Amino acid sequence: MTVLCVGGVAVFARDMPQRLPILLGLIAPVAVILVAENLGHIKAVSAMTGRNLDGYMGRAFLGDGIATMVSGGMGGTGVTTYAENIGVMAVTKIYSTLVFVVAAVIALVLGFSPKFGALIGTIPGPVLGGVSIVVFGLIAIAGARIWVPNQVDFGDNRNLIVAAVTLVLGAGDFTIHLSGFILGGIGTATFGAIILHWLLGCRAK
């Protein structure tokens, strides 16, 4: 959906059709990253709740695509589900969708309050740092739990290498800068996993 949205805007915009290949080359990787991130989040929540959520993937991708189109139409970037919420789920053991909808509405309302922003700004950096460590650590562990029910064989060096490289690139936020285009840790981890899995799979055959 992200690719189609950008393509449509390029066709109808002035002097843009000739730039369409360049735009697609920049945006298409972002779409792949968003799909991979959304899929990972669904699998992580599925592992935490013990429920098979594969049936909701289509709905999740559709919502993600529509949100990205709306964001792009307003000049924003691609959007996706926030992994921080998965960390909150792991801590609170609350998985109700309604609770997160209410929390989102409250966050939107408070976002228009400068005083609330100032209050958040008074929280010491070390406190926020400690919270971030716990939340992102829980996200990483929740993702790793996916390997257990799927019985991933880490005795196989191919699986071990793909998992190791992906964890380091993602957790370390390994960023690549290419002529003004920035590919963050999630992107490098996603493409690193895809490329390594393909290369090692080809060698095995």
Backbone bond lengths (Angstrom), bond angles and torsions (degrees), N, CA, C in turn:
res aa  C-N    CA-C-N  psi(-1)  N-CA   C-N-CA  omega(-1)  CA-C   N-CA-C  phi
1 M - - - 1.454 - - 1.525 111.45 -
2 T 1.325 116.21 -38.43 1.458 120.06 178.12 1.520 110.43 -60.88
3 V 1.352 116.61 -44.46 1.453 121.19 -179.15 1.518 110.67 -64.01
4 L 1.343 118.43 -43.89 1.450 122.21 -179.44 1.527 111.06 -64.80
5 C 1.327 115.80 -39.82 1.463 120.33 179.66 1.525 110.98 -61.66
6 V 1.331 115.92 -48.47 1.465 120.53 -179.94 1.521 110.24 -64.14
7 G 1.340 116.38 -39.80 1.452 120.30 179.47 1.517 111.70 -62.58
8 G 1.336 117.13 -43.34 1.458 120.52 179.42 1.515 112.24 -63.86
9 V 1.318 116.96 -42.67 1.463 120.64 178.61 1.520 110.21 -63.37
10 A 1.324 117.20 -39.89 1.464 121.52 -178.50 1.524 111.53 -65.23
11 V 1.329 117.17 -38.24 1.467 120.43 -177.39 1.520 111.35 -67.57
12 F 1.332 117.15 -40.44 1.459 120.69 -175.10 1.530 113.08 -90.26
13 A 1.315 117.90 -9.92 1.466 120.43 179.17 1.524 110.12 -84.84
14 R 1.310 116.39 153.10 1.458 121.78 -178.00 1.520 110.81 -69.86
15 D 1.355 116.01 134.48 1.467 123.11 177.28 1.519 112.83 58.24
16 M 1.324 117.63 24.58 1.453 119.64 -176.81 1.525 115.21 -103.54
17 P 1.348 120.82 -25.23 1.472 118.97 -175.54 1.510 114.12 -55.11
18 Q 1.349 117.14 -37.34 1.459 119.12 -179.46 1.521 112.74 -70.39
19 R 1.316 115.66 -15.81 1.466 119.20 178.92 1.532 112.40 -93.87
20 L 1.323 116.58 -1.68 1.454 120.64 -175.73 1.526 113.43 -56.59
21 P 1.358 119.72 -45.54 1.473 118.82 179.42 1.528 112.74 -59.37
22 I 1.338 116.26 -37.85 1.468 119.86 -179.74 1.526 110.22 -66.89
23 L 1.338 115.50 -43.90 1.462 119.17 -179.49 1.525 111.43 -63.61
24 L 1.335 116.03 -42.40 1.461 119.40 179.48 1.522 110.77 -64.64
25 G 1.328 116.16 -36.89 1.465 119.55 178.79 1.515 112.57 -64.83
26 L 1.347 116.27 -28.49 1.459 120.02 179.61 1.524 112.25 -87.49
27 I 1.331 116.42 -36.14 1.459 120.66 -173.39 1.522 112.75 -86.32
28 A 1.343 116.86 -35.58 1.469 119.92 -177.49 1.529 112.23 -55.34
29 P 1.358 119.54 -44.72 1.475 118.67 177.07 1.522 112.79 -60.15
30 V 1.338 117.07 -33.75 1.458 120.27 178.84 1.531 110.31 -64.01
31 A 1.348 115.72 -40.08 1.464 119.75 179.29 1.529 110.89 -62.57
32 V 1.332 116.32 -40.68 1.471 120.75 178.53 1.525 110.32 -62.31
33 I 1.330 116.20 -42.08 1.464 121.07 -179.67 1.523 110.89 -64.06
34 L 1.341 116.59 -43.26 1.461 120.42 -179.05 1.528 111.25 -63.90
35 V 1.336 116.16 -40.66 1.466 120.09 178.91 1.524 110.14 -63.77
36 A 1.341 116.11 -45.51 1.464 120.11 -179.24 1.527 111.25 -63.78
37 E 1.332 116.66 -40.27 1.465 119.93 -179.51 1.528 110.86 -67.39
38 N 1.331 116.21 -43.71 1.457 120.09 179.57 1.521 110.91 -63.09
39 L 1.323 116.60 -42.46 1.458 121.29 178.55 1.529 110.93 -61.23
40 G 1.339 115.78 -43.35 1.464 120.16 178.59 1.508 112.55 -62.12
41 H 1.333 116.35 -38.12 1.464 120.10 179.03 1.530 111.28 -66.04
42 I 1.324 115.95 -41.90 1.471 119.57 179.01 1.527 110.67 -62.56
43 K 1.321 115.45 -43.18 1.464 119.77 179.91 1.531 110.92 -65.22
44 A 1.343 116.84 -37.67 1.468 120.37 179.64 1.524 111.03 -65.84
45 V 1.330 116.83 -44.35 1.466 120.66 178.02 1.527 109.98 -64.71
46 S 1.324 116.39 -39.13 1.467 120.34 177.70 1.522 111.05 -60.37
47 A 1.343 116.61 -41.12 1.464 120.34 179.52 1.523 111.51 -67.24
48 M 1.344 117.48 -35.96 1.462 120.96 -179.30 1.523 112.28 -72.01
49 T 1.328 115.76 -40.12 1.462 119.84 -175.20 1.524 112.87 -87.79
50 G 1.335 116.45 -16.56 1.458 119.55 -177.42 1.515 113.23 74.73
51 R 1.328 117.00 17.37 1.468 121.86 179.48 1.520 110.50 -112.31
52 N 1.308 115.90 147.06 1.461 121.13 176.40 1.529 108.50 -83.83
53 L 1.332 116.37 109.70 1.462 121.65 -176.54 1.523 112.39 -104.45
54 D 1.331 117.17 15.03 1.467 120.04 -178.83 1.527 111.76 -59.43
55 G 1.328 116.93 -30.89 1.456 120.35 -179.46 1.519 113.81 -66.80
56 Y 1.332 116.61 -16.02 1.460 120.86 -179.09 1.531 112.73 -97.04
57 M 1.317 117.72 0.14 1.470 120.09 -176.39 1.525 112.21 -61.71
58 G 1.348 116.26 -44.35 1.460 119.15 -179.90 1.512 112.05 -59.71
59 R 1.327 115.74 -42.75 1.460 120.57 178.82 1.529 110.70 -65.05
60 A 1.320 116.14 -39.68 1.465 119.95 -179.77 1.529 110.98 -66.02
61 F 1.336 116.98 -43.78 1.460 120.39 178.98 1.527 111.16 -64.80
62 L 1.334 116.40 -38.62 1.461 120.15 179.00 1.529 110.75 -63.48
63 G 1.337 116.14 -46.54 1.459 119.59 178.15 1.512 112.26 -62.47
64 D 1.335 116.00 -39.95 1.459 120.75 178.65 1.523 110.38 -63.99
65 G 1.343 116.12 -42.27 1.464 119.89 -179.51 1.515 112.32 -65.34
66 I 1.342 116.91 -42.86 1.459 120.56 179.37 1.527 110.37 -64.53
67 A 1.331 116.61 -42.81 1.471 120.32 178.94 1.529 110.84 -61.94
68 T 1.336 116.88 -39.21 1.462 120.15 178.92 1.522 111.27 -67.28
69 M 1.341 117.14 -38.55 1.461 120.77 177.69 1.524 111.34 -63.94
70 V 1.332 116.59 -43.00 1.467 120.61 178.45 1.528 110.10 -63.84
71 S 1.334 115.98 -43.41 1.462 120.20 178.57 1.527 111.26 -62.11
72 G 1.344 115.58 -44.60 1.464 119.36 179.34 1.515 112.43 -64.49
73 G 1.342 116.62 -36.52 1.455 120.23 178.86 1.514 112.69 -65.91
74 M 1.318 117.21 -21.81 1.470 121.50 178.95 1.519 112.12 -102.60
75 G 1.338 115.05 11.26 1.465 118.69 177.42 1.506 114.76 87.53
76 G 1.345 116.57 10.45 1.463 119.95 -179.33 1.518 112.33 -90.96
77 T 1.310 116.10 -174.14 1.464 122.40 -179.89 1.527 110.08 -101.59
78 G 1.320 116.20 177.30 1.449 120.97 176.28 1.516 110.81 -63.04
79 V 1.312 117.02 142.17 1.468 121.13 -178.51 1.525 109.67 -120.52
80 T 1.301 115.21 160.32 1.461 120.40 178.28 1.520 109.05 -155.66
81 T 1.321 116.10 177.28 1.458 119.68 176.69 1.529 109.42 -67.36
82 Y 1.323 116.68 150.96 1.457 121.29 -176.42 1.524 110.77 -94.95
83 A 1.325 114.83 124.34 1.461 120.03 -179.49 1.528 111.52 -65.41
84 E 1.345 116.76 -24.48 1.456 119.69 179.73 1.526 111.21 -58.99
85 N 1.344 116.25 -33.86 1.466 119.52 179.15 1.523 111.43 -64.75
86 I 1.333 116.31 -32.52 1.456 119.88 177.69 1.528 109.95 -66.43
87 G 1.326 116.63 -38.95 1.459 119.87 175.38 1.508 112.04 -62.12
88 V 1.345 116.60 -39.74 1.464 120.84 177.51 1.527 110.10 -64.36
89 M 1.343 116.73 -41.01 1.472 120.07 177.09 1.528 110.92 -59.06
90 A 1.339 115.73 -43.02 1.459 119.78 -177.78 1.525 111.21 -64.13
91 V 1.333 117.48 -34.59 1.469 121.27 -178.78 1.524 111.54 -76.96
92 T 1.339 116.44 -47.70 1.463 121.03 -172.67 1.532 113.68 -86.84
93 K 1.342 116.78 -19.20 1.470 121.98 -175.53 1.530 111.46 63.71
94 I 1.326 116.94 22.68 1.462 122.45 177.58 1.527 108.21 -103.33
95 Y 1.326 116.80 119.64 1.458 120.85 -176.23 1.530 111.89 -118.40
96 S 1.318 118.21 8.90 1.455 121.89 -177.63 1.530 111.15 -68.50
97 T 1.328 116.28 129.23 1.458 120.89 177.66 1.523 111.02 -64.27
98 L 1.325 116.45 -37.63 1.459 120.91 -178.22 1.526 111.71 -60.35
99 V 1.325 116.67 -39.68 1.463 120.51 179.56 1.520 110.87 -60.98
100 F 1.332 116.43 -41.65 1.463 119.58 -178.63 1.525 111.84 -74.03
101 V 1.330 117.64 -29.54 1.465 120.19 174.87 1.526 109.70 -65.72
102 V 1.334 116.57 -45.24 1.464 120.91 178.37 1.527 110.37 -62.43
103 A 1.344 116.55 -42.43 1.465 120.50 178.98 1.531 111.06 -62.92
104 A 1.334 116.39 -37.58 1.466 120.17 179.04 1.518 111.49 -66.05
105 V 1.332 117.02 -41.68 1.467 121.19 178.77 1.526 110.52 -63.80
106 I 1.336 115.93 -43.74 1.472 119.93 178.35 1.525 110.44 -62.06
107 A 1.334 116.56 -41.45 1.467 120.41 179.58 1.530 111.24 -63.76
108 L 1.341 116.71 -39.41 1.468 120.40 177.81 1.526 111.23 -63.02
109 V 1.316 115.90 -43.79 1.473 120.14 -179.61 1.531 110.48 -64.75
110 L 1.335 116.47 -46.36 1.468 119.77 -179.31 1.523 111.88 -67.30
111 G 1.347 116.03 -23.90 1.462 119.33 179.21 1.526 113.19 -64.07
112 F 1.327 116.77 -20.72 1.461 120.94 178.40 1.530 112.23 -89.64
113 S 1.320 116.55 4.03 1.468 120.29 -178.17 1.532 110.32 -106.00
114 P 1.324 117.69 108.01 1.470 120.17 177.32 1.530 112.92 -59.59
115 K 1.336 115.80 -32.79 1.467 119.40 -178.91 1.533 110.46 -66.09
116 F 1.340 115.80 -38.77 1.458 118.08 178.07 1.528 110.27 -67.06
117 G 1.324 116.75 -38.37 1.466 120.47 176.03 1.520 111.37 -61.67
118 A 1.332 116.13 -39.72 1.465 120.18 177.49 1.518 111.07 -65.88
119 L 1.339 116.15 -37.29 1.466 120.46 178.17 1.531 110.82 -63.13
120 I 1.320 116.29 -44.03 1.465 120.14 177.40 1.521 110.51 -62.21
121 G 1.341 115.40 -36.34 1.459 120.02 -179.67 1.515 113.86 -65.80
122 T 1.331 117.53 -18.14 1.468 120.41 179.65 1.531 112.65 -81.45
123 I 1.335 116.67 -11.38 1.470 119.45 179.21 1.534 108.99 -68.18
124 P 1.314 118.31 125.80 1.471 120.90 -177.77 1.537 112.15 -58.76
125 G 1.321 115.98 144.90 1.456 121.75 179.19 1.522 114.07 -55.40
126 P 1.350 118.43 -44.44 1.468 119.16 178.74 1.526 113.72 -59.47
127 V 1.348 116.77 -33.51 1.470 120.17 178.72 1.527 109.90 -66.83
128 L 1.338 116.04 -47.71 1.462 119.95 178.01 1.525 111.07 -62.76
129 G 1.343 115.41 -36.43 1.461 119.05 178.18 1.515 112.23 -64.39
130 G 1.340 115.62 -42.28 1.463 119.37 178.30 1.515 112.18 -64.06
131 V 1.338 116.34 -41.96 1.465 120.46 177.75 1.533 110.53 -62.78
132 S 1.324 116.03 -41.57 1.470 120.18 -179.99 1.520 111.44 -62.59
133 I 1.325 116.44 -40.25 1.466 120.06 179.48 1.525 110.57 -61.38
134 V 1.348 115.62 -45.63 1.461 119.54 -179.16 1.531 111.09 -65.05
135 V 1.343 116.24 -47.46 1.469 120.36 -176.26 1.525 111.19 -63.49
136 F 1.332 117.19 -48.63 1.458 119.42 -177.33 1.522 111.50 -72.22
137 G 1.320 116.69 -27.97 1.463 119.11 173.79 1.517 111.32 -65.47
138 L 1.329 115.65 -41.73 1.470 120.10 177.43 1.522 111.29 -65.00
139 I 1.337 116.45 -35.75 1.469 120.05 177.38 1.521 110.12 -62.41
140 A 1.333 116.05 -44.77 1.467 120.31 -179.48 1.528 111.46 -62.99
141 I 1.330 115.68 -43.07 1.467 119.30 -179.85 1.519 111.24 -67.94
142 A 1.344 116.36 -39.45 1.472 119.86 178.22 1.523 110.25 -61.22
143 G 1.335 116.35 -38.20 1.464 119.67 176.94 1.517 112.06 -68.42
144 A 1.331 116.04 -39.30 1.465 119.91 -179.53 1.526 111.72 -66.71
145 R 1.327 117.46 -26.83 1.467 120.68 179.61 1.527 111.90 -63.16
146 I 1.320 116.20 -20.89 1.463 119.94 179.16 1.520 110.54 -61.67
147 W 1.333 116.13 -31.89 1.469 119.97 -176.66 1.529 111.29 -67.58
148 V 1.331 117.11 -29.08 1.468 120.00 -174.27 1.520 112.62 -67.42
149 P 1.356 119.08 -57.38 1.476 118.05 -179.03 1.526 113.02 -65.77
150 N 1.351 116.30 -25.13 1.467 119.03 179.28 1.522 112.23 -86.33
151 Q 1.350 115.95 -0.18 1.469 121.84 174.53 1.529 112.33 52.55
152 V 1.324 115.26 51.38 1.465 119.77 177.32 1.523 109.21 -68.47
153 D 1.308 116.41 129.85 1.461 122.21 -176.76 1.529 109.84 -87.12
154 F 1.338 116.11 100.48 1.458 119.49 178.71 1.528 111.65 -85.50
155 G 1.325 116.06 4.58 1.447 119.55 168.94 1.518 110.66 -76.45
156 D 1.336 115.56 -17.05 1.458 122.18 175.68 1.526 108.24 -85.40
157 N 1.315 117.17 119.71 1.465 121.39 -176.55 1.526 112.59 -60.21
158 R 1.325 117.40 -28.56 1.464 119.51 179.33 1.529 110.71 -63.79
159 N 1.321 116.82 -47.00 1.461 120.61 178.07 1.523 111.02 -64.60
160 L 1.324 116.18 -38.17 1.459 120.87 -178.88 1.528 111.09 -64.41
161 I 1.336 116.81 -43.22 1.462 121.11 -178.75 1.525 111.01 -67.85
162 V 1.339 116.53 -44.68 1.466 119.94 -179.84 1.527 110.56 -61.43
163 A 1.325 117.69 -45.46 1.467 121.24 -179.65 1.527 111.14 -65.22
164 A 1.329 116.94 -43.08 1.469 120.73 -177.47 1.523 111.39 -64.11
165 V 1.323 116.42 -47.95 1.466 120.41 -178.75 1.524 110.94 -64.87
166 T 1.324 116.42 -42.07 1.460 120.37 -179.37 1.528 111.82 -63.29
167 L 1.330 116.90 -43.40 1.465 120.42 179.64 1.521 111.95 -62.96
168 V 1.323 116.43 -43.36 1.462 119.74 -178.07 1.528 111.03 -67.77
169 L 1.337 117.18 -44.06 1.462 120.03 179.91 1.519 111.67 -64.63
170 G 1.345 116.51 -42.77 1.454 119.76 -178.05 1.516 113.20 -73.92
171 A 1.325 117.19 -51.14 1.466 120.79 -177.97 1.525 111.79 -67.27
172 G 1.338 116.62 -32.84 1.460 120.40 179.28 1.507 113.60 -85.53
173 D 1.344 117.02 -0.19 1.469 122.66 -179.04 1.522 110.99 50.56
174 F 1.339 115.37 52.45 1.467 121.26 178.90 1.529 108.79 -68.48
175 T 1.328 116.70 115.60 1.465 122.10 -173.69 1.524 110.78 -111.67
176 I 1.333 115.09 139.01 1.462 121.73 177.45 1.531 108.80 -113.71
177 H 1.343 116.69 131.65 1.461 122.51 177.93 1.526 108.87 -109.88
178 L 1.342 115.53 120.35 1.469 120.86 -179.69 1.522 109.65 -129.51
179 S 1.330 115.70 98.95 1.469 121.47 175.97 1.528 112.66 49.44
180 G 1.298 116.79 49.89 1.452 120.83 178.76 1.510 114.00 88.80
181 F 1.346 117.77 -12.86 1.462 121.33 177.71 1.524 108.16 -93.60
182 I 1.325 116.34 127.77 1.459 121.48 -176.63 1.529 109.59 -112.93
183 L 1.323 115.78 125.83 1.462 121.69 176.26 1.521 107.23 -111.57
184 G 1.342 116.63 110.80 1.461 121.75 -174.98 1.508 113.73 -77.60
185 G 1.325 115.44 -173.43 1.457 121.37 -175.32 1.517 114.06 -60.24
186 I 1.333 116.75 -40.64 1.459 119.64 179.28 1.522 110.51 -63.70
187 G 1.339 115.62 -40.09 1.459 120.08 179.56 1.516 112.99 -66.60
188 T 1.328 116.40 -47.12 1.467 119.14 -179.86 1.525 110.94 -65.46
189 A 1.335 117.20 -36.37 1.462 120.08 178.22 1.527 110.81 -66.68
190 T 1.341 116.17 -41.48 1.466 120.27 -179.76 1.517 111.54 -62.97
191 F 1.340 116.31 -52.83 1.465 119.77 -178.12 1.526 111.02 -70.27
192 G 1.334 116.53 -31.36 1.463 118.99 176.03 1.515 111.40 -62.59
193 A 1.340 116.49 -43.40 1.466 120.75 179.26 1.522 111.18 -65.16
194 I 1.351 116.40 -44.08 1.468 120.28 -179.16 1.524 111.31 -63.29
195 I 1.332 115.91 -47.14 1.470 119.97 -177.06 1.528 111.07 -68.04
196 L 1.332 116.87 -44.61 1.462 119.57 179.80 1.529 111.93 -63.56
197 H 1.331 116.02 -42.33 1.468 119.48 179.66 1.527 110.41 -61.66
198 W 1.328 116.38 -39.35 1.471 120.40 179.77 1.524 111.13 -69.76
199 L 1.334 116.40 -45.63 1.462 120.03 -177.97 1.529 111.32 -64.72
200 L 1.321 116.39 -47.24 1.470 119.90 -178.68 1.519 111.34 -69.22
201 G 1.357 115.74 -31.94 1.462 119.02 177.13 1.511 111.63 -68.00
202 C 1.343 116.21 -38.06 1.468 120.34 178.09 1.523 111.10 -65.41
203 R 1.315 116.50 -40.47 1.467 120.25 179.59 1.523 111.04 -64.87
204 A 1.344 115.65 -35.77 1.461 119.25 -179.39 1.537 111.27 -66.55
205 K 1.343 115.79 -33.31 1.457 119.88 179.71 1.523 111.78 -76.29
